[in-house]
Amino acid sequence: MDAYHRYVYTETQAHHKPGRALITILLLLNLSLWIVCIFEEKKVEHLPMHQNFYGHLPWSIISHLCIPLVIFYRFHSTVCLSEIWTSAYNLAHELTDET
C-alpha cells in the first residue's frame, strides 16, 4: 500500500527510474512462484512434522483448503506489483492535474 502512494517528483527521477529493477525482479519472482504454485503437485507427506502434529486427515484438509488462498495471494501480489511498476514513475504534478 505504501508503494501505491509513491511517485517521482523530478524529471531526473522520472528518467532514471530508481528502484524499477527491484520491482521488476520482485514481479518476475512472484510471477514464477505463482506459476509453480499452480502446477506443483501437493502432497501431504512433504511436511511430516505438521502431519505428525495434526494427524493425517486434518493436515490433509488444512493443506488442501489453503492451496486456493496461496494461489490467490500470489496472483494478487503480482497484479499489485505490475500496477506499481506502471504507475510509480509518473510525475506527481501530472497526477494532481488529472484529478
Beta strands, then each sheet from edge to edge (+ up, - down):
end
